[in-house]
Amino acid sequence: MSFYFGRSGTLLFPSWVLESTEDLVGGIVAMFVLAVVFEGLRTLQEFLAYLAATRSKQTLTKNDSVIEMLPRKSCSSENGDDCNPPSARKPSKFLTWAEKLREIEKKAVLLYWVQSVIQVVRVGVAYLLMLAVMTFNGWIFLSIAFGSGVGYFAFGWIKFLFTRPKSANAGCSNGNCS
């Protein structure tokens, strides 16, 4: 089999027959858009994975460290004689830490479900694109290749924005950059 550049053939479904120039142009545009959508879904899925990984890390370490979660004495004098009795201390923050952890787990499960749905749609679109290329129509193949390139260009900057370091001196410590 080899590629042909004509306007005869069937594209994906028996009812989608390429008989005229208008049919071919419609198929080319549809496959171009589908390839752009595929790249957008890929970027969205990568962004959600990045979001899940960074949010869970930040939420646990942003405001509360494990040491801050431990109950502390609150004393007004240096020698500790005027410490509040245990009943007057604030309640342990372990409960709030556990609640925060449960909240993170719920969000992570929701993000995982969304990523799973996106994966199903993305695989379906990928197989449709593959089947369209297997028609061996050169115009359809070129439209998918260019659509993928345009989609990568359109959505690639988003990936660059969320994966770059937060500051220019992210690799520096105490002003010493290596």
C-alpha positions as CSV (number, residue, x, y, z in Angstrom):
1,M,0.0,0.0,0.0
2,S,1.1,3.5,-0.6
3,F,-0.2,7.1,-0.1
4,Y,-2.4,8.6,-2.7
5,F,-3.4,12.2,-3.1
6,G,-7.0,11.9,-4.4
7,R,-10.5,12.5,-3.3
8,S,-11.9,9.0,-3.3
9,G,-12.3,6.8,-0.3
10,T,-14.0,6.4,3.0
11,L,-12.9,8.3,6.1
12,L,-13.5,6.5,9.4
13,F,-17.2,5.7,8.9
14,P,-19.1,4.1,5.9
15,S,-21.2,7.3,5.7
16,W,-18.2,9.6,5.5
17,V,-17.3,9.1,1.8
18,L,-14.8,11.4,0.1
19,E,-16.3,11.9,-3.3
20,S,-15.9,15.6,-4.0
21,T,-13.4,18.3,-3.2
22,E,-15.7,19.7,-0.6
23,D,-15.8,16.3,1.2
24,L,-12.1,16.0,1.1
25,V,-11.6,19.6,2.5
26,G,-14.2,18.8,5.2
27,G,-12.2,15.6,6.1
28,I,-8.9,17.5,6.1
29,V,-10.3,20.2,8.4
30,A,-11.9,17.7,10.7
31,M,-8.7,15.6,11.1
32,F,-6.6,18.8,11.6
33,V,-8.9,19.9,14.4
34,L,-9.0,16.4,15.9
35,A,-5.1,16.4,15.9
36,V,-5.1,19.8,17.7
37,V,-7.6,18.5,20.2
38,F,-5.4,15.5,20.8
39,E,-2.5,17.7,21.7
40,G,-4.7,19.9,23.9
41,L,-5.9,16.8,25.8
42,R,-2.3,15.6,26.3
43,T,-1.3,18.9,27.7
44,L,-4.3,19.1,30.0
45,Q,-3.6,15.6,31.3
46,E,0.1,16.5,32.0
47,F,-1.0,19.8,33.7
48,L,-3.4,17.9,36.0
49,A,-0.7,15.4,36.9
50,Y,1.7,18.3,37.7
51,L,-1.1,20.0,39.7
52,A,-1.8,16.9,41.7
53,A,1.9,16.4,42.5
54,T,2.6,19.9,43.5
55,R,-0.6,20.7,45.4
56,S,-0.3,17.7,47.7
57,K,3.3,18.6,48.5
58,Q,2.5,22.3,49.0
59,T,-0.6,21.8,51.1
60,L,1.1,19.7,53.7
61,T,4.2,21.9,53.9
62,K,2.9,25.4,53.1
63,N,1.5,26.5,56.5
64,D,2.1,23.6,58.8
65,S,5.2,21.5,59.4
66,V,5.1,18.4,61.5
67,I,6.9,20.2,64.3
68,E,4.3,23.0,64.2
69,M,1.6,20.4,64.5
70,L,2.9,19.1,67.9
71,P,1.3,20.7,70.9
72,R,3.6,23.4,72.4
73,K,3.8,24.9,75.9
74,S,3.0,28.6,76.0
75,C,5.0,30.2,78.7
76,S,5.3,33.9,79.6
77,S,8.6,33.6,81.6
78,E,11.9,32.3,80.6
79,N,12.1,29.7,83.2
80,G,8.7,28.3,82.4
81,D,7.2,28.7,85.8
82,D,4.2,30.6,84.4
83,C,3.2,28.0,81.9
84,N,-0.4,27.5,81.2
85,P,-1.8,24.3,82.7
86,P,-2.6,21.6,80.1
87,S,-6.3,22.4,80.2
88,A,-5.7,26.0,79.2
89,R,-3.5,25.1,76.2
90,K,-4.9,25.0,72.7
91,P,-6.1,21.6,71.5
92,S,-3.7,19.5,69.6
93,K,-3.4,20.3,65.9
94,F,-3.0,16.7,65.0
95,L,-6.7,16.5,64.2
96,T,-6.6,19.4,61.8
97,W,-3.5,17.9,60.2
98,A,-5.4,14.6,59.7
99,E,-8.4,16.5,58.3
100,K,-6.1,18.4,55.9
101,L,-4.6,15.1,54.8
102,R,-8.1,13.6,54.1
103,E,-9.0,16.7,52.2
104,I,-5.9,16.3,50.0
105,E,-6.8,12.7,49.4
106,K,-10.3,13.6,48.3
107,K,-8.9,16.2,45.9
108,A,-6.3,13.7,44.6
109,V,-9.0,11.1,44.0
110,L,-11.1,13.6,42.1
111,L,-8.1,14.7,40.0
112,Y,-7.3,11.1,39.3
113,W,-10.8,10.4,38.1
114,V,-10.7,13.5,35.8
115,Q,-7.3,12.3,34.5
116,S,-8.8,8.8,33.8
117,V,-11.7,10.3,31.8
118,I,-9.3,12.4,29.8
119,Q,-7.1,9.3,29.2
120,V,-10.1,7.5,27.8
121,V,-11.0,10.4,25.5
122,R,-7.4,10.9,24.5
123,V,-6.9,7.2,23.5
124,G,-10.2,7.3,21.5
125,V,-9.0,10.3,19.6
126,A,-5.6,8.8,19.1
127,Y,-7.2,5.7,17.6
128,L,-9.4,7.7,15.3
129,L,-6.4,9.6,14.1
130,M,-4.5,6.4,13.5
131,L,-7.4,4.9,11.5
132,A,-7.7,8.1,9.5
133,V,-4.0,7.8,8.6
134,M,-4.6,4.1,7.6
135,T,-6.8,5.3,4.8
136,F,-3.5,6.1,3.1
137,N,-4.9,9.4,1.8
138,G,-1.9,11.8,1.7
139,W,-4.0,14.9,2.3
140,I,-5.5,13.4,5.5
141,F,-2.0,12.3,6.7
142,L,-0.6,15.8,6.1
143,S,-3.6,17.5,7.8
144,I,-3.1,15.2,10.9
145,A,0.7,15.9,11.0
146,F,0.2,19.7,10.6
147,G,-2.6,19.6,13.2
148,S,-0.4,17.9,15.6
149,G,2.3,20.4,15.1
150,V,-0.1,23.4,15.5
151,G,-1.5,21.8,18.6
152,Y,1.9,21.3,20.1
153,F,2.8,24.9,19.3
154,A,-0.5,26.2,20.7
155,F,-0.4,24.2,23.9
156,G,3.3,23.7,24.3
157,W,3.8,27.1,25.9
158,I,1.3,26.1,28.6
159,K,3.5,23.2,29.5
160,F,6.6,25.5,29.6
161,L,4.8,27.9,32.0
162,F,3.8,25.3,34.5
163,T,7.1,23.3,34.5
164,R,9.6,26.2,34.7
165,P,11.2,27.1,38.0
166,K,9.3,29.7,40.0
167,S,12.2,32.1,40.1
168,A,15.3,32.7,38.0
169,N,17.5,31.9,41.1
170,A,15.8,28.6,41.9
171,G,19.2,26.8,41.8
172,C,20.9,29.3,44.0
173,S,21.3,29.2,47.8
174,N,22.6,32.1,49.8
175,G,23.5,34.0,46.7
176,N,25.9,31.3,45.5
177,C,24.8,30.0,42.1
178,S,26.4,26.9,40.7
